[in-house]
Amino acid sequence: MSRDRKAQVRTCVSCRSNKDKSELIRVVRRPDRTVGLDETMREPGRGAYICKDVDCLAKAKKRGTLKRSLAVELDEEMYERLERAVGKTG
Ligand SMILES: [Zn+2]
């Protein structure tokens, strides 16, 4: 069995499906406890992955999945940034 070493599968915190990192966005809680959108996918800090899917993000927002996963509050502005990030396809 061959393994594709480029495939890096992560679990979406909202729908719990396993996807390749390229299909997810990473939200990071930095060491100073600020929350950011990690476009490099390699910022230090605690990360949570979520699908590039507006419905999936809406569900996470409604249920508070992201803040529970990161153990930090996410403000409205952060959700808006995320919505823009997942909304741009491709
Ligand atoms: Zn998802």
PDB file of the backbone (N, CA, C, O) and the ligand in Angstrom, with CONECT records:
HET     ZN  A 101       1
ATOM      1  N   MET A   1       0.837  -1.197   0.000  1.00  0.00           N
ATOM      2  CA  MET A   1       0.000   0.000   0.000  1.00  0.00           C
ATOM      3  C   MET A   1       0.871   1.246   0.000  1.00  0.00           C
ATOM      4  O   MET A   1       1.708   1.446   0.881  1.00  0.00           O
ATOM      5  N   SER A   2       0.656   2.067  -0.998  1.00  0.00           N
ATOM      6  CA  SER A   2       1.466   3.282  -1.062  1.00  0.00           C
ATOM      7  C   SER A   2       0.755   4.444  -0.386  1.00  0.00           C
ATOM      8  O   SER A   2      -0.469   4.564  -0.435  1.00  0.00           O
ATOM      9  N   ARG A   3       1.533   5.275   0.231  1.00  0.00           N
ATOM     10  CA  ARG A   3       0.953   6.444   0.878  1.00  0.00           C
ATOM     11  C   ARG A   3       1.432   7.709   0.197  1.00  0.00           C
ATOM     12  O   ARG A   3       2.626   7.911  -0.024  1.00  0.00           O
ATOM     13  N   ASP A   4       0.481   8.543  -0.126  1.00  0.00           N
ATOM     14  CA  ASP A   4       0.823   9.826  -0.698  1.00  0.00           C
ATOM     15  C   ASP A   4       1.232  10.756   0.435  1.00  0.00           C
ATOM     16  O   ASP A   4       0.406  11.177   1.244  1.00  0.00           O
ATOM     17  N   ARG A   5       2.490  11.060   0.475  1.00  0.00           N
ATOM     18  CA  ARG A   5       2.986  11.845   1.602  1.00  0.00           C
ATOM     19  C   ARG A   5       2.580  13.309   1.538  1.00  0.00           C
ATOM     20  O   ARG A   5       2.720  14.052   2.510  1.00  0.00           O
ATOM     21  N   LYS A   6       2.068  13.716   0.360  1.00  0.00           N
ATOM     22  CA  LYS A   6       1.623  15.096   0.255  1.00  0.00           C
ATOM     23  C   LYS A   6       0.229  15.289   0.849  1.00  0.00           C
ATOM     24  O   LYS A   6      -0.147  16.392   1.243  1.00  0.00           O
ATOM     25  N   ALA A   7      -0.521  14.201   0.904  1.00  0.00           N
ATOM     26  CA  ALA A   7      -1.879  14.304   1.436  1.00  0.00           C
ATOM     27  C   ALA A   7      -1.827  14.454   2.948  1.00  0.00           C
ATOM     28  O   ALA A   7      -1.344  13.575   3.662  1.00  0.00           O
ATOM     29  N   GLN A   8      -2.328  15.569   3.412  1.00  0.00           N
ATOM     30  CA  GLN A   8      -2.353  15.794   4.849  1.00  0.00           C
ATOM     31  C   GLN A   8      -3.802  15.980   5.269  1.00  0.00           C
ATOM     32  O   GLN A   8      -4.407  17.031   5.059  1.00  0.00           O
ATOM     33  N   VAL A   9      -4.322  14.948   5.856  1.00  0.00           N
ATOM     34  CA  VAL A   9      -5.739  14.945   6.188  1.00  0.00           C
ATOM     35  C   VAL A   9      -5.964  15.497   7.585  1.00  0.00           C
ATOM     36  O   VAL A   9      -5.277  15.139   8.541  1.00  0.00           O
ATOM     37  N   ARG A  10      -6.950  16.379   7.669  1.00  0.00           N
ATOM     38  CA  ARG A  10      -7.330  16.959   8.949  1.00  0.00           C
ATOM     39  C   ARG A  10      -8.844  16.818   9.115  1.00  0.00           C
ATOM     40  O   ARG A  10      -9.577  16.630   8.144  1.00  0.00           O
ATOM     41  N   THR A  11      -9.283  16.912  10.341  1.00  0.00           N
ATOM     42  CA  THR A  11     -10.711  16.776  10.607  1.00  0.00           C
ATOM     43  C   THR A  11     -11.354  18.141  10.803  1.00  0.00           C
ATOM     44  O   THR A  11     -10.865  18.969  11.571  1.00  0.00           O
ATOM     45  N   CYS A  12     -12.445  18.359  10.105  1.00  0.00           N
ATOM     46  CA  CYS A  12     -13.210  19.596  10.273  1.00  0.00           C
ATOM     47  C   CYS A  12     -13.856  19.594  11.651  1.00  0.00           C
ATOM     48  O   CYS A  12     -14.479  18.606  12.040  1.00  0.00           O
ATOM     49  N   VAL A  13     -13.715  20.688  12.394  1.00  0.00           N
ATOM     50  CA  VAL A  13     -14.284  20.737  13.741  1.00  0.00           C
ATOM     51  C   VAL A  13     -15.807  20.792  13.721  1.00  0.00           C
ATOM     52  O   VAL A  13     -16.463  20.467  14.711  1.00  0.00           O
ATOM     53  N   SER A  14     -16.355  21.201  12.598  1.00  0.00           N
ATOM     54  CA  SER A  14     -17.806  21.364  12.525  1.00  0.00           C
ATOM     55  C   SER A  14     -18.527  20.083  12.110  1.00  0.00           C
ATOM     56  O   SER A  14     -19.408  19.603  12.824  1.00  0.00           O
ATOM     57  N   CYS A  15     -18.153  19.533  10.961  1.00  0.00           N
ATOM     58  CA  CYS A  15     -18.877  18.358  10.468  1.00  0.00           C
ATOM     59  C   CYS A  15     -18.118  17.059  10.711  1.00  0.00           C
ATOM     60  O   CYS A  15     -18.617  15.977  10.402  1.00  0.00           O
ATOM     61  N   ARG A  16     -16.923  17.166  11.259  1.00  0.00           N
ATOM     62  CA  ARG A  16     -16.102  16.000  11.618  1.00  0.00           C
ATOM     63  C   ARG A  16     -15.664  15.156  10.429  1.00  0.00           C
ATOM     64  O   ARG A  16     -15.233  14.017  10.609  1.00  0.00           O
ATOM     65  N   SER A  17     -15.767  15.692   9.223  1.00  0.00           N
ATOM     66  CA  SER A  17     -15.297  14.898   8.101  1.00  0.00           C
ATOM     67  C   SER A  17     -13.804  15.119   7.897  1.00  0.00           C
ATOM     68  O   SER A  17     -13.272  16.195   8.167  1.00  0.00           O
ATOM     69  N   ASN A  18     -13.156  14.092   7.421  1.00  0.00           N
ATOM     70  CA  ASN A  18     -11.725  14.162   7.168  1.00  0.00           C
ATOM     71  C   ASN A  18     -11.483  14.634   5.746  1.00  0.00           C
ATOM     72  O   ASN A  18     -11.996  14.064   4.783  1.00  0.00           O
ATOM     73  N   LYS A  19     -10.699  15.676   5.643  1.00  0.00           N
ATOM     74  CA  LYS A  19     -10.427  16.237   4.331  1.00  0.00           C
ATOM     75  C   LYS A  19      -8.959  16.603   4.218  1.00  0.00           C
ATOM     76  O   LYS A  19      -8.245  16.768   5.207  1.00  0.00           O
ATOM     77  N   ASP A  20      -8.541  16.723   2.955  1.00  0.00           N
ATOM     78  CA  ASP A  20      -7.189  17.191   2.726  1.00  0.00           C
ATOM     79  C   ASP A  20      -7.080  18.649   3.178  1.00  0.00           C
ATOM     80  O   ASP A  20      -8.032  19.422   3.067  1.00  0.00           O
ATOM     81  N   LYS A  21      -5.912  19.003   3.682  1.00  0.00           N
ATOM     82  CA  LYS A  21      -5.700  20.369   4.178  1.00  0.00           C
ATOM     83  C   LYS A  21      -6.065  21.452   3.168  1.00  0.00           C
ATOM     84  O   LYS A  21      -6.471  22.554   3.536  1.00  0.00           O
ATOM     85  N   SER A  22      -5.914  21.115   1.884  1.00  0.00           N
ATOM     86  CA  SER A  22      -6.218  22.104   0.849  1.00  0.00           C
ATOM     87  C   SER A  22      -7.709  22.429   0.785  1.00  0.00           C
ATOM     88  O   SER A  22      -8.106  23.452   0.227  1.00  0.00           O
ATOM     89  N   GLU A  23      -8.523  21.557   1.357  1.00  0.00           N
ATOM     90  CA  GLU A  23      -9.971  21.776   1.344  1.00  0.00           C
ATOM     91  C   GLU A  23     -10.477  22.397   2.640  1.00  0.00           C
ATOM     92  O   GLU A  23     -11.680  22.556   2.848  1.00  0.00           O
ATOM     93  N   LEU A  24      -9.540  22.739   3.494  1.00  0.00           N
ATOM     94  CA  LEU A  24      -9.908  23.287   4.798  1.00  0.00           C
ATOM     95  C   LEU A  24      -9.227  24.628   5.016  1.00  0.00           C
ATOM     96  O   LEU A  24      -8.240  24.952   4.355  1.00  0.00           O
ATOM     97  N   ILE A  25      -9.758  25.398   5.944  1.00  0.00           N
ATOM     98  CA  ILE A  25      -9.016  26.565   6.392  1.00  0.00           C
ATOM     99  C   ILE A  25      -8.635  26.343   7.855  1.00  0.00           C
ATOM    100  O   ILE A  25      -9.328  25.652   8.601  1.00  0.00           O
ATOM    101  N   ARG A  26      -7.536  26.940   8.232  1.00  0.00           N
ATOM    102  CA  ARG A  26      -7.060  26.771   9.602  1.00  0.00           C
ATOM    103  C   ARG A  26      -7.287  28.061  10.374  1.00  0.00           C
ATOM    104  O   ARG A  26      -6.894  29.148   9.951  1.00  0.00           O
ATOM    105  N   VAL A  27      -7.927  27.901  11.504  1.00  0.00           N
ATOM    106  CA  VAL A  27      -8.098  29.024  12.419  1.00  0.00           C
ATOM    107  C   VAL A  27      -7.121  28.772  13.552  1.00  0.00           C
ATOM    108  O   VAL A  27      -7.055  27.668  14.094  1.00  0.00           O
ATOM    109  N   VAL A  28      -6.377  29.781  13.902  1.00  0.00           N
ATOM    110  CA  VAL A  28      -5.340  29.582  14.915  1.00  0.00           C
ATOM    111  C   VAL A  28      -5.553  30.486  16.122  1.00  0.00           C
ATOM    112  O   VAL A  28      -5.881  31.666  15.991  1.00  0.00           O
ATOM    113  N   ARG A  29      -5.360  29.910  17.277  1.00  0.00           N
ATOM    114  CA  ARG A  29      -5.298  30.703  18.501  1.00  0.00           C
ATOM    115  C   ARG A  29      -3.826  30.845  18.820  1.00  0.00           C
ATOM    116  O   ARG A  29      -3.147  29.889  19.193  1.00  0.00           O
ATOM    117  N   ARG A  30      -3.356  32.071  18.659  1.00  0.00           N
ATOM    118  CA  ARG A  30      -1.924  32.319  18.829  1.00  0.00           C
ATOM    119  C   ARG A  30      -1.543  32.272  20.310  1.00  0.00           C
ATOM    120  O   ARG A  30      -2.407  32.330  21.185  1.00  0.00           O
ATOM    121  N   PRO A  31      -0.262  32.167  20.575  1.00  0.00           N
ATOM    122  CA  PRO A  31       0.181  32.116  21.980  1.00  0.00           C
ATOM    123  C   PRO A  31      -0.289  33.307  22.814  1.00  0.00           C
ATOM    124  O   PRO A  31      -0.408  33.191  24.033  1.00  0.00           O
ATOM    125  N   ASP A  32      -0.558  34.452  22.178  1.00  0.00           N
ATOM    126  CA  ASP A  32      -1.060  35.613  22.927  1.00  0.00           C
ATOM    127  C   ASP A  32      -2.592  35.611  23.051  1.00  0.00           C
ATOM    128  O   ASP A  32      -3.194  36.594  23.484  1.00  0.00           O
ATOM    129  N   ARG A  33      -3.204  34.493  22.664  1.00  0.00           N
ATOM    130  CA  ARG A  33      -4.650  34.261  22.774  1.00  0.00           C
ATOM    131  C   ARG A  33      -5.495  35.065  21.796  1.00  0.00           C
ATOM    132  O   ARG A  33      -6.716  35.127  21.942  1.00  0.00           O
ATOM    133  N   THR A  34      -4.872  35.674  20.815  1.00  0.00           N
ATOM    134  CA  THR A  34      -5.664  36.267  19.756  1.00  0.00           C
ATOM    135  C   THR A  34      -5.975  35.167  18.746  1.00  0.00           C
ATOM    136  O   THR A  34      -5.257  34.172  18.642  1.00  0.00           O
ATOM    137  N   VAL A  35      -7.049  35.366  18.013  1.00  0.00           N
ATOM    138  CA  VAL A  35      -7.461  34.376  17.035  1.00  0.00           C
ATOM    139  C   VAL A  35      -7.237  34.936  15.644  1.00  0.00           C
ATOM    140  O   VAL A  35      -7.535  36.099  15.372  1.00  0.00           O
ATOM    141  N   GLY A  36      -6.720  34.114  14.787  1.00  0.00           N
ATOM    142  CA  GLY A  36      -6.471  34.579  13.436  1.00  0.00           C
ATOM    143  C   GLY A  36      -6.801  33.522  12.410  1.00  0.00           C
ATOM    144  O   GLY A  36      -7.016  32.351  12.721  1.00  0.00           O
ATOM    145  N   LEU A  37      -6.833  33.978  11.186  1.00  0.00           N
ATOM    146  CA  LEU A  37      -7.038  33.086  10.069  1.00  0.00           C
ATOM    147  C   LEU A  37      -5.648  32.733   9.549  1.00  0.00           C
ATOM    148  O   LEU A  37      -4.920  33.599   9.065  1.00  0.00           O
ATOM    149  N   ASP A  38      -5.295  31.488   9.649  1.00  0.00           N
ATOM    150  CA  ASP A  38      -3.942  31.079   9.300  1.00  0.00           C
ATOM    151  C   ASP A  38      -3.860  30.658   7.843  1.00  0.00           C
ATOM    152  O   ASP A  38      -4.084  29.498   7.496  1.00  0.00           O
ATOM    153  N   GLU A  39      -3.537  31.622   7.006  1.00  0.00           N
ATOM    154  CA  GLU A  39      -3.499  31.317   5.581  1.00  0.00           C
ATOM    155  C   GLU A  39      -2.250  30.537   5.188  1.00  0.00           C
ATOM    156  O   GLU A  39      -2.217  29.913   4.127  1.00  0.00           O
ATOM    157  N   THR A  40      -1.246  30.566   6.017  1.00  0.00           N
ATOM    158  CA  THR A  40      -0.037  29.804   5.730  1.00  0.00           C
ATOM    159  C   THR A  40      -0.169  28.361   6.205  1.00  0.00           C
ATOM    160  O   THR A  40       0.637  27.510   5.827  1.00  0.00           O
ATOM    161  N   MET A  41      -1.164  28.080   7.020  1.00  0.00           N
ATOM    162  CA  MET A  41      -1.415  26.753   7.597  1.00  0.00           C
ATOM    163  C   MET A  41      -0.301  26.308   8.548  1.00  0.00           C
ATOM    164  O   MET A  41      -0.237  25.135   8.914  1.00  0.00           O
ATOM    165  N   ARG A  42       0.555  27.209   8.941  1.00  0.00           N
ATOM    166  CA  ARG A  42       1.674  26.776   9.788  1.00  0.00           C
ATOM    167  C   ARG A  42       2.021  27.758  10.905  1.00  0.00           C
ATOM    168  O   ARG A  42       3.125  27.737  11.449  1.00  0.00           O
ATOM    169  N   GLU A  43       1.081  28.598  11.227  1.00  0.00           N
ATOM    170  CA  GLU A  43       1.329  29.505  12.340  1.00  0.00           C
ATOM    171  C   GLU A  43       1.387  28.735  13.648  1.00  0.00           C
ATOM    172  O   GLU A  43       0.655  27.762  13.834  1.00  0.00           O
ATOM    173  N   PRO A  44       2.251  29.165  14.552  1.00  0.00           N
ATOM    174  CA  PRO A  44       2.282  28.493  15.845  1.00  0.00           C
ATOM    175  C   PRO A  44       1.029  28.798  16.649  1.00  0.00           C
ATOM    176  O   PRO A  44       0.428  29.863  16.513  1.00  0.00           O
ATOM    177  N   GLY A  45       0.657  27.862  17.471  1.00  0.00           N
ATOM    178  CA  GLY A  45      -0.551  28.042  18.269  1.00  0.00           C
ATOM    179  C   GLY A  45      -1.502  26.885  18.052  1.00  0.00           C
ATOM    180  O   GLY A  45      -1.221  25.967  17.282  1.00  0.00           O
ATOM    181  N   ARG A  46      -2.621  26.940  18.734  1.00  0.00           N
ATOM    182  CA  ARG A  46      -3.588  25.870  18.633  1.00  0.00           C
ATOM    183  C   ARG A  46      -4.450  26.096  17.404  1.00  0.00           C
ATOM    184  O   ARG A  46      -5.002  27.181  17.221  1.00  0.00           O
ATOM    185  N   GLY A  47      -4.568  25.100  16.578  1.00  0.00           N
ATOM    186  CA  GLY A  47      -5.313  25.257  15.339  1.00  0.00           C
ATOM    187  C   GLY A  47      -6.598  24.459  15.309  1.00  0.00           C
ATOM    188  O   GLY A  47      -6.716  23.411  15.944  1.00  0.00           O
ATOM    189  N   ALA A  48      -7.543  24.966  14.573  1.00  0.00           N
ATOM    190  CA  ALA A  48      -8.777  24.233  14.316  1.00  0.00           C
ATOM    191  C   ALA A  48      -9.046  24.326  12.821  1.00  0.00           C
ATOM    192  O   ALA A  48      -8.880  25.382  12.210  1.00  0.00           O
ATOM    193  N   TYR A  49      -9.455  23.225  12.252  1.00  0.00           N
ATOM    194  CA  TYR A  49      -9.703  23.204  10.816  1.00  0.00           C
ATOM    195  C   TYR A  49     -11.193  23.186  10.534  1.00  0.00           C
ATOM    196  O   TYR A  49     -11.980  22.553  11.238  1.00  0.00           O
ATOM    197  N   ILE A  50     -11.551  23.901   9.482  1.00  0.00           N
ATOM    198  CA  ILE A  50     -12.956  23.904   9.078  1.00  0.00           C
ATOM    199  C   ILE A  50     -13.046  23.921   7.558  1.00  0.00           C
ATOM    200  O   ILE A  50     -12.212  24.515   6.875  1.00  0.00           O
ATOM    201  N   CYS A  51     -14.084  23.251   7.042  1.00  0.00           N
ATOM    202  CA  CYS A  51     -14.263  23.154   5.592  1.00  0.00           C
ATOM    203  C   CYS A  51     -14.393  24.531   4.956  1.00  0.00           C
ATOM    204  O   CYS A  51     -14.870  25.483   5.574  1.00  0.00           O
ATOM    205  N   LYS A  52     -13.957  24.607   3.710  1.00  0.00           N
ATOM    206  CA  LYS A  52     -14.217  25.815   2.933  1.00  0.00           C
ATOM    207  C   LYS A  52     -15.658  25.721   2.431  1.00  0.00           C
ATOM    208  O   LYS A  52     -15.919  25.502   1.249  1.00  0.00           O
ATOM    209  N   ASP A  53     -16.553  25.891   3.348  1.00  0.00           N
ATOM    210  CA  ASP A  53     -17.967  25.691   3.059  1.00  0.00           C
ATOM    211  C   ASP A  53     -18.776  26.612   3.978  1.00  0.00           C
ATOM    212  O   ASP A  53     -18.691  26.514   5.202  1.00  0.00           O
ATOM    213  N   VAL A  54     -19.547  27.492   3.379  1.00  0.00           N
ATOM    214  CA  VAL A  54     -20.295  28.473   4.173  1.00  0.00           C
ATOM    215  C   VAL A  54     -21.290  27.813   5.125  1.00  0.00           C
ATOM    216  O   VAL A  54     -21.510  28.298   6.235  1.00  0.00           O
ATOM    217  N   ASP A  55     -21.890  26.706   4.689  1.00  0.00           N
ATOM    218  CA  ASP A  55     -22.856  26.018   5.543  1.00  0.00           C
ATOM    219  C   ASP A  55     -22.174  25.396   6.745  1.00  0.00           C
ATOM    220  O   ASP A  55     -22.697  25.424   7.859  1.00  0.00           O
ATOM    221  N   CYS A  56     -21.021  24.846   6.507  1.00  0.00           N
ATOM    222  CA  CYS A  56     -20.257  24.219   7.572  1.00  0.00           C
ATOM    223  C   CYS A  56     -19.823  25.268   8.597  1.00  0.00           C
ATOM    224  O   CYS A  56     -19.872  25.029   9.804  1.00  0.00           O
ATOM    225  N   LEU A  57     -19.403  26.421   8.105  1.00  0.00           N
ATOM    226  CA  LEU A  57     -19.014  27.508   8.998  1.00  0.00           C
ATOM    227  C   LEU A  57     -20.212  28.029   9.793  1.00  0.00           C
ATOM    228  O   LEU A  57     -20.106  28.302  10.988  1.00  0.00           O
ATOM    229  N   ALA A  58     -21.350  28.161   9.112  1.00  0.00           N
ATOM    230  CA  ALA A  58     -22.561  28.640   9.786  1.00  0.00           C
ATOM    231  C   ALA A  58     -22.957  27.708  10.927  1.00  0.00           C
ATOM    232  O   ALA A  58     -23.399  28.145  11.990  1.00  0.00           O
ATOM    233  N   LYS A  59     -22.787  26.421  10.675  1.00  0.00           N
ATOM    234  CA  LYS A  59     -23.108  25.423  11.691  1.00  0.00           C
ATOM    235  C   LYS A  59     -22.147  25.535  12.876  1.00  0.00           C
ATOM    236  O   LYS A  59     -22.556  25.425  14.032  1.00  0.00           O
ATOM    237  N   ALA A  60     -20.895  25.749  12.580  1.00  0.00           N
ATOM    238  CA  ALA A  60     -19.891  25.903  13.633  1.00  0.00           C
ATOM    239  C   ALA A  60     -20.171  27.142  14.479  1.00  0.00           C
ATOM    240  O   ALA A  60     -20.011  27.131  15.700  1.00  0.00           O
ATOM    241  N   LYS A  61     -20.589  28.201  13.806  1.00  0.00           N
ATOM    242  CA  LYS A  61     -20.900  29.448  14.506  1.00  0.00           C
ATOM    243  C   LYS A  61     -22.101  29.259  15.428  1.00  0.00           C
ATOM    244  O   LYS A  61     -22.093  29.688  16.582  1.00  0.00           O
ATOM    245  N   LYS A  62     -23.117  28.616  14.900  1.00  0.00           N
ATOM    246  CA  LYS A  62     -24.348  28.390  15.649  1.00  0.00           C
ATOM    247  C   LYS A  62     -24.103  27.532  16.893  1.00  0.00           C
ATOM    248  O   LYS A  62     -24.649  27.786  17.967  1.00  0.00           O
ATOM    249  N   ARG A  63     -23.291  26.539  16.717  1.00  0.00           N
ATOM    250  CA  ARG A  63     -23.037  25.607  17.821  1.00  0.00           C
ATOM    251  C   ARG A  63     -21.865  26.010  18.717  1.00  0.00           C
ATOM    252  O   ARG A  63     -21.646  25.409  19.768  1.00  0.00           O
ATOM    253  N   GLY A  64     -21.125  27.014  18.302  1.00  0.00           N
ATOM    254  CA  GLY A  64     -19.968  27.428  19.091  1.00  0.00           C
ATOM    255  C   GLY A  64     -18.821  26.437  19.036  1.00  0.00           C
ATOM    256  O   GLY A  64     -18.002  26.354  19.951  1.00  0.00           O
ATOM    257  N   THR A  65     -18.780  25.688  17.941  1.00  0.00           N
ATOM    258  CA  THR A  65     -17.770  24.634  17.821  1.00  0.00           C
ATOM    259  C   THR A  65     -16.341  25.161  17.797  1.00  0.00           C
ATOM    260  O   THR A  65     -15.440  24.601  18.420  1.00  0.00           O
ATOM    261  N   LEU A  66     -16.162  26.248  17.064  1.00  0.00           N
ATOM    262  CA  LEU A  66     -14.812  26.798  16.942  1.00  0.00           C
ATOM    263  C   LEU A  66     -14.278  27.326  18.264  1.00  0.00           C
ATOM    264  O   LEU A  66     -13.138  27.055  18.642  1.00  0.00           O
ATOM    265  N   LYS A  67     -15.114  28.078  18.955  1.00  0.00           N
ATOM    266  CA  LYS A  67     -14.623  28.639  20.210  1.00  0.00           C
ATOM    267  C   LYS A  67     -14.389  27.543  21.251  1.00  0.00           C
ATOM    268  O   LYS A  67     -13.507  27.657  22.103  1.00  0.00           O
ATOM    269  N   ARG A  68     -15.193  26.480  21.168  1.00  0.00           N
ATOM    270  CA  ARG A  68     -14.985  25.370  22.091  1.00  0.00           C
ATOM    271  C   ARG A  68     -13.683  24.642  21.748  1.00  0.00           C
ATOM    272  O   ARG A  68     -12.914  24.256  22.628  1.00  0.00           O
ATOM    273  N   SER A  69     -13.467  24.471  20.474  1.00  0.00           N
ATOM    274  CA  SER A  69     -12.262  23.780  20.041  1.00  0.00           C
ATOM    275  C   SER A  69     -10.996  24.562  20.378  1.00  0.00           C
ATOM    276  O   SER A  69      -9.970  23.984  20.738  1.00  0.00           O
ATOM    277  N   LEU A  70     -11.086  25.883  20.255  1.00  0.00           N
ATOM    278  CA  LEU A  70      -9.917  26.725  20.498  1.00  0.00           C
ATOM    279  C   LEU A  70      -9.859  27.255  21.926  1.00  0.00           C
ATOM    280  O   LEU A  70      -8.855  27.832  22.345  1.00  0.00           O
ATOM    281  N   ALA A  71     -10.943  27.053  22.664  1.00  0.00           N
ATOM    282  CA  ALA A  71     -11.049  27.542  24.041  1.00  0.00           C
ATOM    283  C   ALA A  71     -10.849  29.049  24.130  1.00  0.00           C
ATOM    284  O   ALA A  71     -10.158  29.554  25.015  1.00  0.00           O
ATOM    285  N   VAL A  72     -11.470  29.751  23.190  1.00  0.00           N
ATOM    286  CA  VAL A  72     -11.375  31.208  23.172  1.00  0.00           C
ATOM    287  C   VAL A  72     -12.606  31.773  22.464  1.00  0.00           C
ATOM    288  O   VAL A  72     -13.183  31.109  21.602  1.00  0.00           O
ATOM    289  N   GLU A  73     -13.007  32.977  22.816  1.00  0.00           N
ATOM    290  CA  GLU A  73     -14.147  33.606  22.152  1.00  0.00           C
ATOM    291  C   GLU A  73     -13.775  34.075  20.752  1.00  0.00           C
ATOM    292  O   GLU A  73     -12.672  34.564  20.511  1.00  0.00           O
ATOM    293  N   LEU A  74     -14.714  33.913  19.849  1.00  0.00           N
ATOM    294  CA  LEU A  74     -14.542  34.469  18.510  1.00  0.00           C
ATOM    295  C   LEU A  74     -15.559  35.586  18.333  1.00  0.00           C
ATOM    296  O   LEU A  74     -16.757  35.382  18.524  1.00  0.00           O
ATOM    297  N   ASP A  75     -15.076  36.761  17.969  1.00  0.00           N
ATOM    298  CA  ASP A  75     -16.022  37.848  17.805  1.00  0.00           C
ATOM    299  C   ASP A  75     -16.624  37.852  16.399  1.00  0.00           C
ATOM    300  O   ASP A  75     -16.204  37.113  15.509  1.00  0.00           O
ATOM    301  N   GLU A  76     -17.618  38.714  16.244  1.00  0.00           N
ATOM    302  CA  GLU A  76     -18.359  38.782  14.985  1.00  0.00           C
ATOM    303  C   GLU A  76     -17.445  39.100  13.797  1.00  0.00           C
ATOM    304  O   GLU A  76     -17.619  38.578  12.696  1.00  0.00           O
ATOM    305  N   GLU A  77     -16.480  39.961  14.054  1.00  0.00           N
ATOM    306  CA  GLU A  77     -15.556  40.341  13.000  1.00  0.00           C
ATOM    307  C   GLU A  77     -14.760  39.133  12.496  1.00  0.00           C
ATOM    308  O   GLU A  77     -14.497  38.989  11.302  1.00  0.00           O
ATOM    309  N   MET A  78     -14.387  38.275  13.443  1.00  0.00           N
ATOM    310  CA  MET A  78     -13.640  37.073  13.065  1.00  0.00           C
ATOM    311  C   MET A  78     -14.502  36.145  12.207  1.00  0.00           C
ATOM    312  O   MET A  78     -14.033  35.584  11.216  1.00  0.00           O
ATOM    313  N   TYR A  79     -15.752  35.995  12.596  1.00  0.00           N
ATOM    314  CA  TYR A  79     -16.648  35.157  11.794  1.00  0.00           C
ATOM    315  C   TYR A  79     -16.830  35.729  10.393  1.00  0.00           C
ATOM    316  O   TYR A  79     -16.915  34.993   9.410  1.00  0.00           O
ATOM    317  N   GLU A  80     -16.889  37.054  10.324  1.00  0.00           N
ATOM    318  CA  GLU A  80     -17.031  37.677   9.010  1.00  0.00           C
ATOM    319  C   GLU A  80     -15.807  37.414   8.138  1.00  0.00           C
ATOM    320  O   GLU A  80     -15.915  37.176   6.935  1.00  0.00           O
ATOM    321  N   ARG A  81     -14.650  37.464   8.774  1.00  0.00           N
ATOM    322  CA  ARG A  81     -13.417  37.153   8.024  1.00  0.00           C
ATOM    323  C   ARG A  81     -13.445  35.713   7.541  1.00  0.00           C
ATOM    324  O   ARG A  81     -13.062  35.415   6.410  1.00  0.00           O
ATOM    325  N   LEU A  82     -13.900  34.832   8.405  1.00  0.00           N
ATOM    326  CA  LEU A  82     -13.974  33.424   8.030  1.00  0.00           C
ATOM    327  C   LEU A  82     -14.972  33.196   6.912  1.00  0.00           C
ATOM    328  O   LEU A  82     -14.726  32.418   5.991  1.00  0.00           O
ATOM    329  N   GLU A  83     -16.105  33.888   7.004  1.00  0.00           N
ATOM    330  CA  GLU A  83     -17.122  33.751   5.961  1.00  0.00           C
ATOM    331  C   GLU A  83     -16.568  34.183   4.606  1.00  0.00           C
ATOM    332  O   GLU A  83     -16.836  33.558   3.579  1.00  0.00           O
ATOM    333  N   ARG A  84     -15.802  35.250   4.628  1.00  0.00           N
ATOM    334  CA  ARG A  84     -15.175  35.681   3.375  1.00  0.00           C
ATOM    335  C   ARG A  84     -14.172  34.652   2.883  1.00  0.00           C
ATOM    336  O   ARG A  84     -14.065  34.389   1.685  1.00  0.00           O
ATOM    337  N   ALA A  85     -13.437  34.075   3.828  1.00  0.00           N
ATOM    338  CA  ALA A  85     -12.398  33.102   3.463  1.00  0.00           C
ATOM    339  C   ALA A  85     -12.993  31.826   2.865  1.00  0.00           C
ATOM    340  O   ALA A  85     -12.477  31.294   1.882  1.00  0.00           O
ATOM    341  N   VAL A  86     -14.069  31.347   3.457  1.00  0.00           N
ATOM    342  CA  VAL A  86     -14.678  30.122   2.927  1.00  0.00           C
ATOM    343  C   VAL A  86     -15.502  30.403   1.675  1.00  0.00           C
ATOM    344  O   VAL A  86     -15.725  29.521   0.845  1.00  0.00           O
ATOM    345  N   GLY A  87     -15.946  31.646   1.559  1.00  0.00           N
ATOM    346  CA  GLY A  87     -16.785  32.002   0.427  1.00  0.00           C
ATOM    347  C   GLY A  87     -16.035  32.076  -0.883  1.00  0.00           C
ATOM    348  O   GLY A  87     -16.606  31.878  -1.956  1.00  0.00           O
ATOM    349  N   LYS A  88     -14.745  32.365  -0.785  1.00  0.00           N
ATOM    350  CA  LYS A  88     -13.983  32.416  -2.049  1.00  0.00           C
ATOM    351  C   LYS A  88     -13.577  31.004  -2.445  1.00  0.00           C
ATOM    352  O   LYS A  88     -12.794  30.349  -1.756  1.00  0.00           O
ATOM    353  N   THR A  89     -14.104  30.565  -3.528  1.00  0.00           N
ATOM    354  CA  THR A  89     -13.890  29.179  -3.967  1.00  0.00           C
ATOM    355  C   THR A  89     -12.651  29.056  -4.836  1.00  0.00           C
ATOM    356  O   THR A  89     -12.173  30.024  -5.427  1.00  0.00           O
ATOM    357  N   GLY A  90     -12.164  27.861  -4.890  1.00  0.00           N
ATOM    358  CA  GLY A  90     -11.021  27.559  -5.743  1.00  0.00           C
ATOM    359  C   GLY A  90      -9.703  27.719  -5.107  1.00  0.00           C
ATOM    360  O   GLY A  90      -8.677  27.487  -5.746  1.00  0.00           O
TER     361      GLY A  90
HETATM  362 ZN    ZN A 101     -16.917  20.665   7.729  1.00  0.00          ZN2+
END
